[in-house]
Amino acid sequence: MDLFDVLTMIGGLCLFLFGMTIMGEALERRAGDALRGILSKLTTKKSAGFLTGLGVTAVIQSSSATTVMVVGFVNSGLLVLSQAINVIMGANVGTTVTAWILSLSGIEGDNIFIKLLKPTSFTPVLALIGVIYYMFVKDSKKKDTGLILLGFATLMFGMDTMSGAVSGLKNVPEFQNLFIMFTNPLLGMLAGALLTAIIQSSSASVGILQALSATGQVTFGAAIPIIMGQNIGTCVTALISSVGTTKDARRAALVHLSFNVIGTAVWLSLFSVVQAFFPPQILFESANEFGIAVAHSIFNVGCTIILLPMSGILERLVCKIVPDSKTPETVSELDERLFATPAIALQSCRTVIADMAMCASEGMKNGMKLLKGEYNSDKADEIKADEKQCDHYEDILSTYLVKLSALRLSENDSNEAAMLLKAIGDFERISDHSVNLVASARELSEKDISFSENAKKELNLLISAVSEIIDLSFDAFLTNDPEKAKKVEPLEQVIDGIKEQLRTRHILRLQQGACSIETGFIWSDLLTNLERTSDHCSNIAGSVIDFAHHDMNIHETLHNVRHDENSYRAEYKAFAEKYAL
């Protein structure tokens, strides 16, 4: 092996790591909706959590990314520790999929069908399709599909290049002695852990081991301890991501480490005993790509079989290592660790926005109740607290979504981020209007002013209409239902008409002396706040329709809704009759 072989090996390694990264990122974007569906099935059941971890890792091809996600979920309060443990164990099994894919490079045979299964035969075709999709197709999903194919072709080409470059090492005595040294289980385990910790990917380190097996000098006796060590090395990523998190998030990262350390200790001890006293012949045979994939899978599944039933003990262990703190911790609603999988980060945003919508809705409805009954200072304080909470939500969500939008997102995720950014502003403004209602209710109470009976009836009618449009628009947003959202604009137009009629009727009462000018100022403020609340509800519904149509032009959307002869007129007529003065 000369200098040029070394350079070729380095080039192959770089292509392999680059291809794996590109393919993983594209898979995350392409499978965004699938990841959300998998996440939504999380339950406290061990089997569901395990299958979730396995499925997500098989999709994104990285147990490290899955574990970092889990740490982020726990830190955000989306997962409890007991759920996280099962997901982490599933991730350890899911990561073996990569080794099986890479093992295709070791296929040998003269049969044409066997040759077609060899990556060097079909990856050029995949690369060609990938280039066509990526360069000549505008659809973002197809572009991501192209990147997946290109990433896969690149990593397999890198794998083949590495294998060819290192094949000359089989005649190098120093290389032979190196792997003889790794037949010492402890040294092999440490070597595997160190390599994986450096590149922070057990899938990649297994691939490198599979490439080295092309020399014929990597025996199963040396490969198995290295594989065991790789599972420990991959924990570094999660441990780094847990710095500065809540105690439960740190515990989740420690679960990943404890699971792999305990599993490795058990199986490495058993392996050492077998190797020392009655070693089977297979330990001295040369390992190939397929054999390494089998050993990797058996080890990871074996660890899971031992420790999955003992997840409760594992939880208690990490709780002792990271004890409860005396001071209460603040849970971060949104965690930037989830940026590794933008689709999941958006799901986290939706969860927080659902809480924001609840705050805004409750605050507005409580504000309207104050107008209908006696002023209550405690209820007023609750409304103000809801408004402050909405302000907090707007601050963190705006910052988070802007950062998320700067990442490379799929077209669908990018549209959703834009829709969410628009909607949170409307939710926050609705909460502001609720505080304005409190101010009007307090003024009425402090000045001992009351509206006339006719005015009260009119106000109650408007409040009922605004209450319905809040429910309708918020429900359409939370369920992402464009058909329900289309019903909002007709009701908003009815509310606009009611406001103008109430303003006209108030002027008549002023002229007749049935109402004071001071009362009129409060009346005008109330009508403005209630009508503007309906405007914001219309904007929220318009954002839902925009997202469904992949068009962020809300003015054109609302214009089209109003000119839909069939549905708009029927809905408008029904609401007009329901809220007729």
ZAGU-427339 format. One record per residue (C-alpha): residue in one letter; z, x, y. Coordinates in nm, 2 decimals, always signed. Each point is the difference from the previous one (the first is absolute). Layout:
PT   r        z        x        y
PT   A        Z        X        Y
...
// end
This chain:
PT   r        z        x        y
PT   M    +0.00    +0.00    +0.00
PT   D    -0.12    +0.16    +0.33
PT   L    +0.05    -0.07    +0.37
PT   F    -0.28    -0.26    +0.00
PT   D    +0.16    -0.19    -0.29
PT   V    +0.32    -0.01    +0.21
PT   L    -0.18    -0.14    +0.30
PT   T    -0.17    -0.26    -0.22
PT   M    +0.33    -0.10    -0.14
PT   I    +0.15    -0.04    +0.35
PT   G    -0.30    -0.20    +0.11
PT   G    +0.02    -0.22    -0.31
PT   L    +0.38    -0.06    +0.06
PT   C    -0.07    -0.09    +0.36
PT   L    -0.27    -0.25    -0.09
PT   F    +0.22    -0.14    -0.27
PT   L    +0.30    -0.06    +0.23
PT   F    -0.23    -0.13    +0.28
PT   G    -0.18    -0.24    -0.23
PT   M    +0.33    -0.13    -0.13
PT   T    +0.13    -0.06    +0.35
PT   I    -0.32    -0.17    +0.12
PT   M    -0.02    -0.22    -0.31
PT   G    +0.37    -0.10    +0.03
PT   E    -0.03    -0.09    +0.37
PT   A    -0.31    -0.21    -0.06
PT   L    +0.16    -0.17    -0.30
PT   E    +0.30    -0.10    +0.22
PT   R    -0.23    -0.15    +0.26
PT   R    -0.23    -0.17    -0.25
PT   A    +0.29    -0.14    -0.20
PT   G    +0.20    -0.12    +0.30
PT   D    +0.01    -0.37    -0.09
PT   A    +0.06    +0.09    -0.37
PT   L    +0.30    +0.21    +0.11
PT   R    +0.14    -0.29    +0.20
PT   G    -0.04    -0.23    -0.30
PT   I    +0.18    +0.25    -0.23
PT   L    +0.28    +0.04    +0.26
PT   S    +0.05    -0.38    +0.03
PT   K    +0.08    -0.01    -0.37
PT   L    +0.30    +0.22    +0.03
PT   T    +0.31    -0.16    -0.15
PT   T    +0.34    +0.12    -0.12
PT   K    -0.14    +0.00    -0.36
PT   K    -0.03    +0.35    -0.15
PT   S    -0.34    -0.08    -0.16
PT   A    -0.15    -0.13    +0.33
PT   G    +0.12    +0.30    +0.20
PT   F    -0.12    +0.24    -0.26
PT   L    -0.34    -0.15    -0.03
PT   T    -0.03    -0.01    +0.38
PT   G    +0.07    +0.37    +0.03
PT   L    -0.24    +0.07    -0.29
PT   G    -0.28    -0.22    +0.16
PT   V    +0.03    +0.14    +0.35
PT   T    +0.00    +0.36    -0.12
PT   A    -0.30    -0.06    -0.23
PT   V    -0.18    -0.14    +0.30
PT   I    +0.08    +0.26    +0.26
PT   Q    +0.02    +0.29    -0.25
PT   S    +0.32    +0.15    +0.14
PT   S    +0.36    -0.05    -0.12
PT   S    +0.11    +0.20    +0.31
PT   A    -0.16    -0.26    +0.23
PT   T    +0.15    -0.29    -0.20
PT   T    +0.35    +0.16    +0.02
PT   V    -0.03    +0.07    +0.37
PT   M    -0.10    -0.37    +0.04
PT   V    +0.30    -0.11    -0.19
PT   V    +0.23    +0.22    +0.21
PT   G    -0.16    -0.17    +0.31
PT   F    +0.06    -0.35    -0.15
PT   V    +0.36    +0.07    -0.07
PT   N    +0.05    +0.15    +0.34
PT   S    -0.16    -0.31    +0.16
PT   G    +0.21    -0.24    -0.21
PT   L    -0.30    -0.14    -0.19
PT   L    +0.13    +0.13    -0.33
PT   V    +0.35    +0.04    -0.14
PT   L    +0.09    +0.31    -0.20
PT   S    +0.00    -0.17    -0.34
PT   Q    -0.36    -0.12    +0.06
PT   A    -0.11    +0.35    +0.12
PT   I    +0.13    +0.17    -0.32
PT   N    -0.23    -0.21    -0.22
PT   V    -0.31    +0.06    +0.23
PT   I    +0.07    +0.38    +0.00
PT   M    +0.01    +0.01    -0.38
PT   G    -0.33    -0.20    -0.02
PT   A    -0.16    +0.25    +0.25
PT   N    +0.09    +0.29    -0.24
PT   V    -0.21    -0.17    -0.27
PT   G    -0.28    -0.10    +0.23
PT   T    -0.06    +0.36    +0.11
PT   T    -0.12    +0.09    -0.35
PT   V    -0.32    -0.20    +0.06
PT   T    -0.14    +0.30    +0.21
PT   A    +0.04    +0.24    -0.29
PT   W    -0.19    -0.23    -0.23
PT   I    -0.29    -0.02    +0.25
PT   L    +0.00    +0.38    +0.04
PT   S    +0.00    +0.04    -0.38
PT   L    -0.36    -0.13    +0.00
PT   S    -0.11    +0.35    +0.11
PT   G    +0.10    +0.14    -0.34
PT   I    -0.24    -0.23    -0.20
PT   E    -0.22    +0.20    -0.23
PT   G    -0.29    -0.10    -0.23
PT   D    -0.38    +0.00    -0.05
PT   N    -0.03    -0.37    -0.02
PT   I    -0.17    -0.14    +0.31
PT   F    +0.26    -0.27    +0.04
PT   I    +0.28    +0.26    -0.02
PT   K    -0.18    +0.21    +0.26
PT   L    -0.04    -0.30    +0.23
PT   L    +0.38    -0.04    -0.01
PT   K    +0.05    +0.35    +0.13
PT   P    +0.06    -0.01    +0.38
PT   T    -0.26    +0.27    +0.07
PT   S    -0.26    -0.25    -0.13
PT   F    +0.10    -0.32    +0.20
PT   T    +0.18    +0.13    +0.31
PT   P    -0.33    +0.11    +0.17
PT   V    -0.11    -0.37    -0.03
PT   L    +0.34    -0.12    +0.14
PT   A    -0.04    +0.26    +0.28
PT   L    -0.35    -0.13    +0.09
PT   I    +0.13    -0.36    +0.00
PT   G    +0.30    +0.10    +0.21
PT   V    -0.22    +0.18    +0.26
PT   I    -0.23    -0.31    +0.03
PT   Y    +0.30    -0.23    +0.04
PT   Y    +0.18    +0.23    +0.25
PT   M    -0.30    +0.09    +0.21
PT   F    -0.23    -0.30    +0.00
PT   V    +0.22    -0.31    -0.05
PT   K    +0.19    -0.14    +0.30
PT   D    +0.26    -0.21    -0.20
PT   S    +0.33    +0.19    +0.02
PT   K    +0.10    -0.10    -0.35
PT   K    -0.32    +0.14    -0.15
PT   K    +0.05    +0.32    +0.21
PT   D    +0.34    +0.03    -0.16
PT   T    -0.15    -0.06    -0.34
PT   G    -0.25    +0.28    +0.08
PT   L    +0.29    +0.23    +0.09
PT   I    +0.17    -0.08    -0.33
PT   L    -0.31    +0.10    -0.19
PT   L    -0.05    +0.31    +0.21
PT   G    +0.37    +0.10    -0.03
PT   F    -0.02    -0.04    -0.38
PT   A    -0.32    +0.20    -0.03
PT   T    +0.15    +0.27    +0.22
PT   L    +0.32    +0.03    -0.19
PT   M    -0.18    +0.01    -0.34
PT   F    -0.25    +0.26    +0.14
PT   G    +0.30    +0.20    +0.12
PT   M    +0.16    -0.04    -0.34
PT   D    -0.31    +0.12    -0.18
PT   T    -0.04    +0.29    +0.25
PT   M    +0.36    +0.11    -0.06
PT   S    -0.04    -0.02    -0.38
PT   G    -0.31    +0.21    +0.01
PT   A    +0.16    +0.26    +0.24
PT   V    +0.31    +0.05    -0.20
PT   S    -0.17    +0.01    -0.34
PT   G    -0.03    +0.38    +0.04
PT   L    +0.38    +0.02    +0.00
PT   K    +0.01    -0.04    -0.37
PT   N    -0.08    +0.37    -0.04
PT   V    +0.26    +0.11    +0.26
PT   P    +0.32    +0.13    -0.18
PT   E    +0.22    -0.07    +0.31
PT   F    -0.11    -0.37    -0.01
PT   Q    +0.07    -0.02    -0.37
PT   N    +0.35    +0.15    +0.05
PT   L    +0.06    -0.24    +0.29
PT   F    -0.03    -0.30    -0.22
PT   I    +0.19    +0.17    -0.28
PT   M    +0.28    +0.03    +0.25
PT   F    -0.03    -0.38    +0.08
PT   T    +0.07    -0.08    -0.37
PT   N    +0.36    +0.05    +0.11
PT   P    +0.08    -0.36    +0.08
PT   L    +0.22    +0.07    +0.30
PT   L    -0.26    +0.23    +0.16
PT   G    -0.28    -0.24    -0.07
PT   M    +0.20    -0.29    +0.15
PT   L    +0.08    +0.20    +0.32
PT   A    -0.37    +0.11    +0.04
PT   G    -0.12    -0.36    -0.03
PT   A    +0.27    -0.12    +0.25
PT   L    -0.08    +0.27    +0.25
PT   L    -0.38    -0.05    -0.01
PT   T    +0.04    -0.38    +0.04
PT   A    +0.25    +0.04    +0.28
PT   I    -0.25    +0.22    +0.19
PT   I    -0.30    -0.23    -0.02
PT   Q    +0.22    -0.32    -0.01
PT   S    -0.20    -0.18    -0.27
PT   S    +0.07    -0.01    -0.37
PT   S    -0.35    -0.14    -0.06
PT   A    -0.16    +0.30    +0.17
PT   S    +0.23    +0.25    -0.19
PT   V    -0.08    -0.16    -0.33
PT   G    -0.37    +0.03    +0.09
PT   I    +0.04    +0.37    +0.07
PT   L    +0.17    +0.04    -0.33
PT   Q    -0.29    -0.18    -0.17
PT   A    -0.25    +0.23    +0.17
PT   L    +0.20    +0.31    -0.12
PT   S    -0.01    -0.14    -0.35
PT   A    -0.37    +0.08    +0.00
PT   T    +0.10    +0.37    -0.06
PT   G    +0.14    -0.09    -0.34
PT   Q    +0.31    +0.20    +0.08
PT   V    +0.22    -0.30    +0.10
PT   T    +0.18    -0.11    -0.32
PT   F    +0.19    -0.33    -0.04
PT   G    +0.32    +0.20    -0.01
PT   A    -0.07    +0.13    +0.35
PT   A    -0.16    -0.32    +0.14
PT   I    +0.28    -0.25    -0.09
PT   P    +0.28    +0.17    +0.19
PT   I    -0.23    +0.04    +0.30
PT   I    -0.08    -0.37    -0.01
PT   M    +0.37    -0.08    -0.01
PT   G    +0.06    +0.22    +0.30
PT   Q    -0.28    -0.17    +0.19
PT   N    +0.19    -0.33    +0.00
PT   I    +0.29    +0.17    +0.17
PT   G    -0.22    +0.17    +0.26
PT   T    -0.16    -0.32    +0.11
PT   C    +0.34    -0.13    +0.12
PT   V    -0.01    +0.23    +0.30
PT   T    -0.23    -0.24    +0.19
PT   A    +0.24    -0.29    -0.03
PT   L    +0.30    +0.22    +0.08
PT   I    -0.16    +0.12    +0.32
PT   S    -0.10    -0.36    +0.10
PT   S    +0.36    -0.11    -0.04
PT   V    +0.13    +0.23    +0.27
PT   G    +0.15    -0.22    +0.28
PT   T    -0.01    -0.32    -0.20
PT   T    +0.28    -0.25    -0.10
PT   K    +0.23    +0.09    -0.29
PT   D    -0.19    -0.24    -0.23
PT   A    -0.33    +0.17    +0.08
PT   R    +0.15    +0.34    -0.07
PT   R    +0.13    -0.14    -0.32
PT   A    -0.35    -0.12    -0.10
PT   A    -0.13    +0.35    +0.05
PT   L    +0.29    +0.14    -0.21
PT   V    -0.08    -0.26    -0.27
PT   H    -0.35    +0.16    -0.03
PT   L    +0.15    +0.34    -0.03
PT   S    +0.28    -0.10    -0.24
PT   F    -0.24    -0.19    -0.22
PT   N    -0.22    +0.30    -0.04
PT   V    +0.28    +0.26    -0.03
PT   I    +0.18    -0.20    -0.26
PT   G    -0.32    -0.08    -0.19
PT   T    -0.11    +0.36    +0.01
PT   A    +0.35    +0.13    -0.11
PT   V    +0.00    -0.23    -0.30
PT   W    -0.35    +0.07    -0.12
PT   L    +0.00    +0.37    +0.09
PT   S    +0.32    +0.04    -0.20
PT   L    -0.15    -0.18    -0.30
PT   F    -0.32    +0.21    +0.04
PT   S    +0.19    +0.32    +0.02
PT   V    +0.19    -0.08    -0.32
PT   V    -0.32    -0.09    -0.18
PT   Q    -0.18    +0.31    +0.12
PT   A    +0.29    +0.23    -0.09
PT   F    +0.08    -0.13    -0.35
PT   F    -0.30    -0.18    -0.16
PT   P    -0.30    +0.04    +0.24
PT   P    -0.31    -0.21    -0.11
PT   Q    -0.33    +0.18    -0.01
PT   I    -0.14    -0.20    +0.29
PT   L    +0.22    +0.18    +0.25
PT   F    -0.20    +0.32    -0.07
PT   E    -0.34    -0.16    +0.02
PT   S    -0.21    +0.00    +0.32
PT   A    +0.04    -0.30    +0.22
PT   N    -0.30    -0.18    +0.14
PT   E    -0.05    -0.26    +0.28
PT   F    +0.05    -0.29    -0.24
PT   G    +0.31    +0.15    -0.16
PT   I    +0.16    +0.06    +0.33
PT   A    -0.06    -0.36    +0.11
PT   V    +0.16    -0.12    -0.33
PT   A    +0.30    +0.23    +0.05
PT   H    +0.04    -0.12    +0.36
PT   S    -0.01    -0.36    -0.10
PT   I    +0.24    +0.04    -0.29
PT   F    +0.25    +0.18    +0.21
PT   N    +0.00    -0.25    +0.29
PT   V    +0.01    -0.30    -0.23
PT   G    +0.28    +0.16    -0.20
PT   C    +0.21    +0.06    +0.32
PT   T    -0.05    -0.37    +0.09
PT   I    +0.09    -0.13    -0.34
PT   I    +0.33    +0.19    +0.02
PT   L    +0.09    -0.07    +0.36
PT   L    -0.14    -0.35    +0.08
PT   P    +0.28    -0.17    -0.19
PT   M    +0.25    +0.22    +0.18
PT   S    -0.12    -0.07    +0.35
PT   G    +0.34    -0.15    +0.09
PT   I    +0.17    +0.33    -0.10
PT   L    -0.26    +0.19    +0.21
PT   E    +0.08    -0.22    +0.30
PT   R    +0.37    +0.06    -0.03
PT   L    -0.06    +0.37    -0.03
PT   V    -0.20    +0.03    +0.32
PT   C    +0.25    -0.23    +0.18
PT   K    +0.27    +0.26    -0.09
PT   I    -0.22    +0.29    +0.12
PT   V    -0.07    -0.19    +0.33
PT   P    +0.32    -0.20    +0.06
PT   D    +0.02    -0.29    +0.24
PT   S    +0.06    +0.11    +0.36
PT   K    +0.29    -0.13    +0.20
PT   T    -0.21    -0.10    +0.30
PT   P    -0.26    -0.28    -0.04
PT   E    -0.37    +0.12    -0.02
PT   T    -0.28    -0.15    +0.20
PT   V    -0.29    -0.10    -0.22
PT   S    -0.34    +0.10    +0.14
PT   E    -0.23    -0.31    -0.01
PT   L    -0.31    +0.21    +0.00
PT   D    -0.04    +0.34    -0.17
PT   E    -0.28    +0.24    +0.08
PT   R    +0.02    +0.13    -0.35
PT   L    -0.21    -0.30    -0.09
PT   F    -0.29    +0.13    +0.20
PT   A    -0.10    +0.18    -0.32
PT   T    -0.12    -0.34    -0.12
PT   P    -0.11    -0.20    +0.31
PT   A    -0.04    -0.33    -0.19
PT   I    +0.37    +0.01    -0.09
PT   A    +0.09    +0.10    +0.35
PT   L    -0.18    -0.31    +0.13
PT   Q    +0.19    -0.21    -0.26
PT   S    +0.32    +0.15    +0.14
PT   C    -0.11    -0.10    +0.35
PT   R    -0.07    -0.35    -0.11
PT   T    +0.35    -0.03    -0.14
PT   V    +0.16    +0.11    +0.33
PT   I    -0.24    -0.23    +0.20
PT   A    +0.12    -0.29    -0.22
PT   D    +0.35    +0.07    +0.12
PT   M    -0.12    +0.03    +0.36
PT   A    -0.18    -0.34    -0.04
PT   M    +0.32    -0.15    -0.13
PT   C    +0.20    +0.13    +0.30
PT   A    -0.26    -0.13    +0.25
PT   S    -0.03    -0.34    -0.17
PT   E    +0.38    -0.05    -0.03
PT   G    +0.05    +0.12    +0.36
PT   M    -0.26    -0.24    +0.14
PT   K    +0.12    -0.30    -0.20
PT   N    +0.36    +0.06    +0.10
PT   G    -0.11    +0.03    +0.36
PT   M    -0.17    -0.34    -0.02
PT   K    +0.31    -0.15    -0.16
PT   L    +0.20    +0.12    +0.30
PT   L    -0.23    -0.20    +0.22
PT   K    +0.05    -0.32    -0.21
PT   G    +0.38    +0.02    -0.02
PT   E    +0.31    +0.15    +0.17
PT   Y    -0.02    +0.37    +0.11
PT   N    +0.18    +0.22    -0.25
PT   S    +0.08    +0.36    +0.11
PT   D    +0.04    +0.12    -0.36
PT   K    -0.35    -0.14    -0.09
PT   A    -0.14    +0.16    +0.31
PT   D    +0.14    +0.34    -0.11
PT   E    -0.16    -0.04    -0.34
PT   I    -0.34    -0.06    +0.17
PT   K    +0.04    +0.31    +0.22
PT   A    +0.10    +0.20    -0.31
PT   D    -0.32    -0.12    -0.18
PT   E    -0.21    +0.10    +0.31
PT   K    +0.15    +0.35    +0.00
PT   Q    -0.07    +0.03    -0.37
PT   C    -0.36    -0.10    +0.06
PT   D    -0.03    +0.26    +0.27
PT   H    +0.13    +0.26    -0.25
PT   Y    -0.25    -0.12    -0.26
PT   E    -0.28    +0.03    +0.25
PT   D    +0.09    +0.35    +0.09
PT   I    +0.02    +0.14    -0.36
PT   L    -0.30    -0.20    -0.12
PT   S    -0.22    +0.10    +0.29
PT   T    +0.08    +0.37    -0.05
PT   Y    -0.04    -0.02    -0.38
PT   L    -0.33    -0.19    +0.01
PT   V    -0.15    +0.23    +0.26
PT   K    +0.09    +0.31    -0.21
PT   L    -0.13    -0.18    -0.31
PT   S    -0.33    -0.09    +0.17
PT   A    -0.06    +0.36    +0.08
PT   L    -0.02    +0.07    -0.38
PT   R    -0.31    -0.04    -0.20
PT   L    +0.02    -0.37    -0.10
PT   S    -0.24    -0.23    -0.19
PT   E    -0.19    -0.25    +0.22
PT   N    +0.22    -0.28    -0.13
PT   D    +0.33    +0.19    +0.07
PT   S    -0.13    +0.10    +0.35
PT   N    -0.07    -0.36    +0.08
PT   E    +0.33    -0.11    -0.12
PT   A    +0.18    +0.26    +0.20
PT   A    -0.18    -0.12    +0.31
PT   M    +0.09    -0.36    -0.08
PT   L    +0.37    +0.09    -0.04
PT   L    +0.00    +0.19    +0.32
PT   K    -0.13    -0.30    +0.19
PT   A    +0.24    -0.24    -0.17
PT   I    +0.32    +0.18    +0.06
PT   G    -0.06    -0.02    +0.38
PT   D    -0.03    -0.37    -0.02
PT   F    +0.32    -0.03    -0.22
PT   E    +0.19    +0.20    +0.26
PT   R    -0.13    -0.21    +0.29
PT   I    +0.11    -0.32    -0.18
PT   S    +0.35    +0.15    -0.03
PT   D    -0.01    +0.07    +0.38
PT   H    -0.08    -0.36    +0.07
PT   S    +0.29    -0.11    -0.21
PT   V    +0.23    +0.20    +0.23
PT   N    -0.17    -0.17    +0.30
PT   L    +0.09    -0.34    -0.16
PT   V    +0.36    +0.11    -0.02
PT   A    +0.00    +0.09    +0.37
PT   S    -0.14    -0.35    +0.09
PT   A    +0.26    -0.17    -0.23
PT   R    +0.28    +0.20    +0.16
PT   E    -0.12    -0.08    +0.35
PT   L    +0.00    -0.37    -0.09
PT   S    +0.35    +0.02    -0.13
PT   E    +0.14    +0.21    +0.28
PT   K    -0.15    -0.22    +0.28
PT   D    +0.08    -0.32    -0.19
PT   I    -0.36    -0.11    +0.02
PT   S    -0.16    -0.23    -0.25
PT   F    -0.35    -0.14    -0.04
PT   S    -0.09    -0.37    +0.01
PT   E    -0.02    -0.19    -0.32
PT   N    -0.38    -0.01    +0.02
PT   A    -0.01    +0.38    +0.06
PT   K    +0.23    +0.06    -0.30
PT   K    -0.23    -0.20    -0.23
PT   E    -0.30    +0.19    +0.13
PT   L    +0.17    +0.33    -0.05
PT   N    +0.11    -0.09    -0.35
PT   L    -0.37    -0.08    -0.09
PT   L    -0.12    +0.33    +0.13
PT   I    +0.28    +0.18    -0.18
PT   S    -0.10    -0.17    -0.33
PT   A    -0.36    +0.11    +0.05
PT   V    +0.10    +0.36    +0.08
PT   S    +0.23    +0.01    -0.30
PT   E    -0.29    -0.11    -0.23
PT   I    -0.24    +0.26    +0.14
PT   I    +0.26    +0.27    -0.06
PT   D    +0.04    -0.11    -0.36
PT   L    -0.37    -0.03    -0.05
PT   S    -0.10    +0.33    +0.15
PT   F    +0.28    +0.20    -0.15
PT   D    -0.06    -0.14    -0.34
PT   A    -0.37    +0.08    +0.03
PT   F    +0.08    +0.35    +0.09
PT   L    +0.26    +0.07    -0.27
PT   T    -0.22    -0.15    -0.27
PT   N    -0.32    +0.15    +0.16
PT   D    -0.17    -0.35    -0.02
PT   P    -0.30    -0.03    +0.23
PT   E    -0.05    -0.37    -0.08
PT   K    +0.35    -0.08    +0.11
PT   A    -0.05    +0.22    +0.31
PT   K    -0.30    -0.21    +0.10
PT   K    +0.23    -0.30    +0.05
PT   V    +0.20    +0.19    +0.27
PT   E    -0.27    +0.00    +0.28
PT   P    -0.04    -0.38    +0.01
PT   L    +0.38    -0.05    +0.03
PT   E    +0.01    +0.27    +0.28
PT   Q    -0.27    -0.20    +0.19
PT   V    +0.21    -0.31    -0.04
PT   I    +0.31    +0.18    +0.13
PT   D    -0.20    +0.12    +0.30
PT   G    -0.09    -0.36    +0.08
PT   I    +0.36    -0.12    -0.05
PT   K    +0.12    +0.27    +0.25
PT   E    -0.25    -0.11    +0.27
PT   Q    +0.10    -0.37    -0.05
PT   L    +0.37    +0.09    +0.02
PT   R    -0.06    +0.20    +0.32
PT   T    -0.19    -0.30    +0.15
PT   R    +0.27    -0.25    -0.10
PT   H    +0.26    +0.23    +0.15
PT   I    -0.18    +0.00    +0.34
PT   L    -0.01    -0.38    -0.01
PT   R    +0.37    -0.01    -0.06
PT   L    +0.06    +0.24    +0.29
PT   Q    -0.21    -0.22    +0.23
PT   Q    +0.20    -0.31    -0.12
PT   G    +0.34    +0.19    +0.06
PT   A    +0.09    -0.03    -0.37
PT   C    +0.02    +0.38    -0.03
PT   S    +0.13    +0.28    +0.22
PT   I    -0.19    +0.31    +0.11
PT   E    +0.26    +0.22    -0.16
PT   T    -0.05    -0.17    -0.33
PT   G    -0.37    +0.03    +0.04
PT   F    +0.02    +0.38    +0.01
PT   I    +0.19    +0.00    -0.33
PT   W    -0.25    -0.25    -0.14
PT   S    -0.29    +0.21    +0.09
PT   D    +0.15    +0.31    -0.16
PT   L    +0.06    -0.19    -0.32
PT   L    -0.35    -0.13    -0.02
PT   T    -0.14    +0.35    +0.06
PT   N    +0.22    +0.17    -0.26
PT   L    -0.08    -0.27    -0.26
PT   E    -0.37    +0.00    +0.07
PT   R    -0.02    +0.38    -0.01
PT   T    +0.18    +0.01    -0.33
PT   S    -0.28    -0.22    -0.14
PT   D    -0.26    +0.25    +0.15
PT   H    +0.17    +0.28    -0.20
PT   C    +0.00    -0.21    -0.31
PT   S    -0.38    -0.05    +0.05
PT   N    -0.04    +0.38    +0.03
PT   I    +0.19    +0.06    -0.32
PT   A    -0.22    -0.26    -0.19
PT   G    -0.31    +0.15    +0.16
PT   S    +0.10    +0.35    -0.13
PT   V    +0.03    -0.15    -0.36
PT   I    -0.35    -0.15    +0.03
PT   D    -0.14    +0.33    +0.15
PT   F    +0.14    +0.20    -0.29
PT   A    -0.15    -0.24    -0.26
PT   H    -0.34    +0.04    +0.17
PT   H    +0.04    +0.38    +0.06
PT   D    -0.05    -0.06    +0.37
PT   M    +0.27    +0.09    +0.26
PT   N    -0.16    -0.20    +0.29
PT   I    +0.27    -0.27    +0.04
PT   H    -0.17    -0.17    +0.30
PT   E    -0.32    -0.06    -0.19
PT   T    +0.20    -0.11    -0.30
PT   L    +0.19    -0.27    +0.20
PT   H    -0.32    -0.10    +0.17
PT   N    -0.17    -0.06    -0.35
PT   V    +0.30    -0.19    -0.12
PT   R    -0.02    -0.24    +0.30
PT   H    -0.37    -0.06    -0.06
PT   D    +0.04    -0.07    -0.37
PT   E    -0.11    -0.37    +0.02
PT   N    +0.13    -0.10    -0.34
PT   S    +0.35    +0.13    -0.02
PT   Y    +0.11    +0.07    +0.36
PT   R    -0.07    -0.35    +0.13
PT   A    +0.17    -0.17    -0.29
PT   E    +0.31    +0.21    +0.03
PT   Y    +0.01    -0.03    +0.38
PT   K    -0.02    -0.38    -0.03
PT   A    +0.28    -0.01    -0.26
PT   F    +0.23    +0.21    +0.22
PT   A    -0.09    -0.19    +0.31
PT   E    +0.10    -0.33    -0.16
PT   K    +0.32    +0.16    -0.15
PT   Y    +0.12    +0.13    +0.34
PT   A    -0.14    -0.27    +0.23
PT   L    +0.22    -0.07    +0.30
// end
